[in-house]
Amino acid sequence: MIMKGSERLTQVAISTPLMARALPDLPMPGTVMVRLLRITEFGLSNFFEPVFRSMGLTENTFHVLCLLVSNESGTASPGELSEMVGTSRANMTRLLEALIEDGHVARSIDPRDARRHVISITPEGRAKALDAAPQLRDPIETAFSDLSAKEFALLESVLRKLIVSLDKSPRSLRAAA
């Protein structure tokens, strides 16, 4: 049985003081924030996975199709897609293989650099993305329905700031110390 979000939050509240006593050098506010973000990521995945599955997609394959459809040329490199989707290159390879097998994208050699591949959206892939988009309207609106417009805008702003802050890798911080 999968815990509900409120149950996960209760577990965070119960375990945080215990963790703080057991690990006194661990900064609890930041640790709790990381835990909350991970719980949010897990909740979003569980929330949207059945929607994407019903369309024969995953969240990441849909994201790839969206990126290709929105690109004027309808193309991108696997590395670019990996960075934009936020997944490893190895996982992107698996995602692209599935999309190629389904006829949603095609892979070719970059004419300017034979070492690189180019991924192109196919007419079938374009149609799949366009058909899927309206099916996501209600789930997306439901996922954020407890947030006011002001809270939604604030969350977006804070997440954007955090994303940039994460460019400071722990390795570079250790090297500077």
Salt bridges, closest charged atoms under 4 A:
GLU49 OE1 - ARG53 NH2 2.66
GLU97 OE2 - ARG107 NH2 2.62
ASP110 OD1 - ARG112 NE 3.61
ASP110 OD2 - ARG116 NE 3.63
ASP113 OD1 - ARG115 NE 2.98
GLU156 OE2 - ARG160 NH2 2.91
